[in-house]
Amino acid sequence: MPGCCGCCSALRPRYKRLVDNIFPVNPEDGLVKSNMEKLTFYSLSSPDKLDRIGEYLYQKATKDINRKRYKLAEIAMEAMDLLLQACHAQTTLNLFVESFLRMVQKLLEDSNPNLKIMATNSFVKFANINEDTPSYHRRYDFFISKFSSMCHSEGSDLRDSLRLAGIKGLQGVIRKTVSDDLVENIWAAQHMEKIVPSLLFNMQFCVNVMFVKKNLLASGDLTPVEDATNVTPPALAEEVLRELVGRASFGHIRSVLKPLLTHLDRHELWVPNTFAIHTFRIVMISIQPQYSYTVVETLMQHLDSNFKSSPKTRTSLAVVLSKIIAIAAGESVGPSALDIINNLLTHLRTSVSTTSEITPEESQYQEALINALGEFANHHPDYQKIEIMLFIMNTVPDPSKKSKGDQMLQNILLKSLLKVGTQYSTVSFEKAFPASFLQPLLKMARAPHDPTRLIVMQIFQALLDRHQNDQVLSSVSVKQYPALSQEPPSRSDIIFTHKHGSHIMQALIDSMALSDRVDALSASYNTAALLIVEMSSSETVQEFLLFILGIQEVANTVETLGAVHKCNLHAISIALLVLISRVSGINNLLEYAQKIVDARREEATYFLPPLLESKKVATKSLNLSLPHLAIDKLALGECLQNAGMDAQRLNTGAPYTLNQTDNPGHRHSWVESVSSHLTQRNSSADLTVYNGDVDSVNSSPGVCKKILAPEFNFDAMKRALAEPTEAAKREQRERQMQIVRTFREGEFDDLVRRTEPKHDLIQNRLNELFNSLAVERQITQSDSKVAQLQGSNEKPIYETNFPELFYY
């Protein structure tokens, strides 16, 4: 019998004998290394036998697993790993891989956790091998399902090890399939619905793993080597999710996001939203930058589908959106940026239209959307912020609509505009307030709804405040502001003030007259004070003084205003007068304002700040007929003249009045400036009079000559004494008015006649020139006489004198 067995053994194929020899007599001894080297050498020298070796190893492992001889099965798996690593460059590796994967599957199907862990490690090694020859028929459905189930292991001593093995297995499947377009599509819905929830299931049990590790490292309980080797399931799951999202293309990113959102919905992980924020931040950081907009768009669509959910859930979704939207803002330009803004505004409008009354939960949801909008706008350049604000402004309902729903929508959209405005850094008012944006904003400043006007004032304050003076000027006061920051306005700002300043100040006066609420009046004062601080100069101070006089005029003339309201307007006007006198540095004006303040302190303290509340003051005790305590227009003009400044605009212009939306007196037209400014250039009709103060600046539309402050010395006093009297000034003014009327109403021929003497010298020179040309051309005497005769009978067109006034 022994001889017969030996003879039969010798008849077996060599590869089987080599495979049998790697198994020891005692399974505890492990793989026989020397015989394994022989088997490896044989496989390399005879690659055509590799598939048979793999099949035979699989058969032996199957028998050992069925007989519960797990040690021998582990040895077979180890031999498979070594052969795979040694022969991965062989062209016949595909056939061996089929046997390898069948053995891995066999080990995974067994209930022994050690076999599952070993099989997973073998699969990970196989996934890291780059195959030269693609496989068209290989499928990984079983491995995805099995590894996903291992990620949910419970109730075992090796629970964490099994979960780690499952996560590693999914990572191996991803690496093996994503890079090869010829194999199975891993991005299919049936696969992503298993992979993504398995990773999230492990991640949601992570209680700040990095924080725990830092504490352990700091305490010395964990060495850096242990930290590198001891990987927890949540940390590994997060790493795999980052890799999965990073490998996703534009067409596949939604395949990852859909099961992610479904998992958060099913497990109610939106409230609280800590895990949701953490997960989406991972997605936004890991995704390719050009695809980040897709995440925001998908989350908005999910918010649309949850419009019937509880306000807390929608609020959490909006908060998550606000946390990640800033990351996508850097890659959103042009239409995509406005598309996101439009979607957010649509959600706000839907929230307002579906609720009759705003509950605290619904208000939190709206605030979250507004914060998301602000975060998105904050990461855009300033020119895009202006476009965003203009886009929002165009969606605000007209202030003429007085329904409750429209008023709520106005406030919500204006709050969104305010959120963007607070993120904008104003450099030039001309760019911050384009006409298409300023006009509707001024219209909203006259809205009948108090909260709407209050938000509009806050928008103006956010855009006007370039030196952080908002908090300093928040309260109405006649005291000095020590923390006030100021710098001279630029030329473009002064031009903006000449062009649009009157419209802004008119809207402020109309707003002040609409309500006697202290908060509304304080907001209007704050806006006016910021306007004065930012734009005050010698060229704009007269317009601001007319504005202050306009506030006082409204308090004196409008009968519909209450007594307390009128007192508050008087307090605002004197506070602004004190402010502009200090900001402009006009000491005479400051002294005059201080005299009024002192007089009001003695006789009528209710004409001074702080503002009064109508419910706390008895109106019968308020005496409003005190004209000697009012600001006098003539006195203001004298203060400016004594300071060496031009006061013509203040003396001739009318103060602002109520509802004066289009007052020609406040426009700066060159025709009006001719009749109003004494320093206008003299016409050529009175060439004997020359005004030495004529400057090219005076001929510019709406621009006054800047007069420097006089030096207080002997020459200055001498010049002051030599100034013309009032009668001489009046005579000069009448002469200039006569010139203006002459050139406005006179006939053209009359103007030509009046200016004709100025052109005698030029005409004589032209005649001499033409005569010399005639001599040079040797024209005959007779022809010359004929020409002279014709010239005497009919005057040539070129000899017509053209007035110098009409030269350009």
Secondary structure, 3 states (H helix, E strand, C coil): CHHHHHHHHHHCCHHHHHHHHCCCCCHHHCCCHHHHHHHHHHHHHCHHHHHHHHHHHHHHHHHHHHCCCHHHHHHHHHHHHHHHHHCCCCCCHHHHHHHHHHHHHHHHHCCCHHHHHHHHHHHHHHHCCCCCCCCCCCCCHHHHHHHHHHCCCCCCCCHHHHHHHHHHHHHHHHHHHHCCCCCCCCCCHHHHHHHHHHHHHHHCCCCCHHHHHHHHHHHCCCCHHHHHHCCCHHHHHHHHHHHHHHHCCCCCHHHHHHHHHHHHHHCCCCCCCHHHHHHHHHHHHHCCHHHHHHHHHHHHHHHHHCCCCCHHHHHHHHHHHHHHHHHHHCCCCCHHHHHHHHHHHHHHHHHHHCCCCCCHHHHHHHHHHHHHHHHHHHCCCHHHHHHHHHHHHHHCCCCCCCCHHHHHHHHHHHHHHHHHHHHCCCCCHHHHCCHHHHHHHHHHHCCCCHHHHHHHHHHHHHHHCCCCCCCCCCCCCCCCCCCCCCCCCCHHHHHHHHHHHHHHHHHHHHHHHHCCCHHHHHHHHHHHHHHHHHHCCCCCHHHHHHHHHHHHHHHHHCCCCCHHHHHHHHHHHHHHHHHHHHHHCCHHHHHHHHHHHHHHHHHCHHHCCCCCCHHHCCHHHCCCCCHHHCCCHHHHHHHHHHCCCCCHHHHHCCCCCCCCCCCHHHCCCHHHHHHHCCCCCCCHHHCCCCCCCCCHHHHCCCCCCCCCCCCCCHHHHHHHHCCCCHHHHHHHHHHHHHHHHHHHHCCHHHHHHHHHHHHHHHHHHHHHHHHHHHHHCCCCHHHHHHHHHHHHHCCCHHHCCCCHHHCC
